[in-house]
Amino acid sequence: MALRRRIPRWNDLRPLMQFDVQLNRRQQRLSRVSSIEDLRKIAKRRTPTGPFDYVDGAAESEVTHRSNREAFAELEFVPAILAGNDQLDLTASVAAETFRLPVGIAPTGFTRMMQAEGEIAGVRAAERAGVPFSLSTMGTQSIEDVAAAAPNATKWFQLYLWRDRDASHDLIQRAWAAGYRTLLVTVDTAIAGRRLRDVRNGLTVPPKLTLGTVLDASYRPEWWINFLTTDPLTFASLSDDTASLAELINGMFDPTLSMEDLAWIREQWPGKLFVKGVLTAEDTQRSLDNGADGLVVSNHGGRQLDRAPTSFDALPVVRAAAGDDVEIILDSGIMHGADILAALAYGADFTLIGRAYLYGLMAAGEAGVRKVLELLEAQMRVTMHLMGAATLADLNPDMIRRAERDRGEG
């Protein structure tokens, strides 16, 4: 039977004619983003190769970096059918505070090199989302400026174990005075890891204007305009002198540092203290014996020791050694809300994101960071519903398992 046709009427067409016109270029870029990987692709287009690879890369052959992601990718979630609930609770408590989501922003160095808004974009997005923001010792905006930019945000400060105790003491005092109440002491950086992409790119801090960088910038003019028309890139909490960057880097790390130095920091810091970079049972106990309140299970995103244990695989080892009463945060490899839930089910109390945050920053500044947190929340909500979990307390190791697939031979 032939189709019966008619001329469309205006009333039929009008509901279909909805043109999505975005005048805001950032919002236009973000409107079709559905994953962190989408933001990564935008970031790669908009950021010069050196800064992008500084974020995207890792140490040596990047085995640990890949393994971090593979550990999450190989997981299966066990769904519970007919276990519906109409409300989810994603709130999580850590370091004596409760947050709207079980994820915070990890400390990152050289952040304004990635995008001019830098740490200010991160702390404002964190304030809006109700999650903590961590400022790095190697941050490019000062302790005081970050605090002032988001007065209601929960702010943590990250400190390296380094040889200059006077400088460390000064930073600790400034952070406490500015309202930072949790200290993350990074212990996996006795020396800087060998990041071969940076070597190949000839990356310097701040970046130099060479023939290669000029050519690379020719189709990324916004990044360079922002870089050249904002304050010079410095370690803002340490110095206002760009000429001192090399001396600061060389003088910061000391391979002779020991647990005694951690104990000294414990004596100086009145707030919560988490040791960041713990991967073994032995170091778990040593950290707790020397004053740690909590632990961050982290391999520095694969940026320090290549072929180190993956953070996710180390998590149950650290949990067993620490016991149930010690708060544990997982860092490294998180790119999806389901990764966060897997970490919580496996024994973590909280999580941190580094690369994911920076991909959003490079893609669209503060709006991009907000998008990252929105994506993670949406992904967590869908996964929780489908797993039949109403609260984070419902998550347990029985809800996840390793996928066993035939990888073939040879």
Buried (B, 14 or more C-beta within 10 A) or exposed (E): EEEEEEEEEEEEEEEEEEEEEEEEEBEEBBEEBEEBEBBBEBBBEBBBBBBBBBBBBBBBEBBBBBBBBEBBEEBEBEEEEEEEEEEBBBEBEBBEEEBBBBBBBBBBBBBBBBBBBBBBBBBBBBBBBBBBBBBBBBBBBBBBBBBEBBEEBBBBBBBBBBBBEEBBBEBBEBBBEBBBBBBBBBBBBBEBBEBBBBEEBEBEBBBEEEEBBEEBBEEBEEBBEBBEEEEEBBBBBBEEEEEBBEEBBEEBBBEEBEBEBBEBBBEBBEBBBBBBBBBBBEBBBBBBEBBBBBBBBBBBBBBBBBEBBBBBBBBBBBBEBBEEEBBBBBBBBBBBBBBBBBBBBBBBBBBBBBBBBBBBBBBBBBBBBBBBBBBBBEBBEEBBBBBBBBBBEBBEEEBBEEEEEEEEEE
